[in-house]
Structures are given as C-alpha cells and as structure tokens.
Amino acid sequence: MLKVANFPGEQIKQLMENIDYVSEGDKLELSQKAWSFITEKYHAQLALEKIHILDEVKAGKRKYNANDIEEVKTRLIHELMQKLSETESKESLDEVRKSLEVYSVKKNKS
C-alpha cells in the first residue's frame, strides 16, 4: 500500500526491514497517511478526468453523458485495485471503496 501511496522506495525498504520494531499505533498512523495520500491522488485524477470530459463536450468532440463520470470512477478504482494487488495487498474492492469514502469525507470536512 505504501508503494501505491508513492512513499519513497528507500523509506519503504527501511521500514520493512524494521517492521518488527514499529508499534501498532505507528503502523495504524502510517496506514492512515497512506490512505490519505491515495485518496488525494484519486480525487486529483478524478478532477482531471472530469475537466477533460467537459472540455471535450464543450469542443463538440463528444456528447454529455451522465454516466461518463461514473465510468471514470469505476475505472480509477479498478486501476487502484490493480496497483494494490500488484503490491500483494489482500484488500477487497469493497474495502478500497470504503477507505476512499472515509478519507474523502475527512478531506471534505477539512
């Protein structure tokens, strides 16, 4: 998960070498930070995709379709799931969606 959150590779390597010495509280905090970064990246990608779609509609290259945004969300979540599974994560799609929702709500409140 840390790779997906774009943590520096050297830091991940050092952390994994010393994981037995990391407290559960620190692991939880690290996990929360990783999900926060992943969520920020997801929302940034989603915003860029929305802008791209609206620009194409504005330019007459495509017609507006209310399902376009949902398709983008589904694709981005699928891509995220692929990245997580590549990093040997055992998270389910529902857990990823729930985490995105939780951190999205936290982001919107701040």
Secondary structure as the mmCIF struct_conf table of DSSP 4:
data_model
#
loop_
_struct_conf.conf_type_id
_struct_conf.id
_struct_conf.beg_label_comp_id
_struct_conf.beg_label_asym_id
_struct_conf.beg_label_seq_id
_struct_conf.end_label_comp_id
_struct_conf.end_label_asym_id
_struct_conf.end_label_seq_id
TURN_TY1_P TURN_TY1_P1 LEU A 2 ASN A 6
HELX_RH_AL_P HELX_RH_AL_P1 GLY A 9 GLU A 17
TURN_TY1_P TURN_TY1_P2 ASN A 18 ASN A 18
HELX_RH_3T_P HELX_RH_3T_P1 ILE A 19 TYR A 21
BEND BEND1 VAL A 22 VAL A 22
HELX_RH_AL_P HELX_RH_AL_P2 GLU A 24 LYS A 58
TURN_TY1_P TURN_TY1_P3 ALA A 59 GLY A 60
BEND BEND2 LYS A 61 ARG A 62
TURN_TY1_P TURN_TY1_P4 ALA A 66 ALA A 66
HELX_RH_AL_P HELX_RH_AL_P3 ASN A 67 GLU A 86
TURN_TY1_P TURN_TY1_P5 THR A 87 GLU A 88
HELX_RH_AL_P HELX_RH_AL_P4 LEU A 93 LYS A 109
#
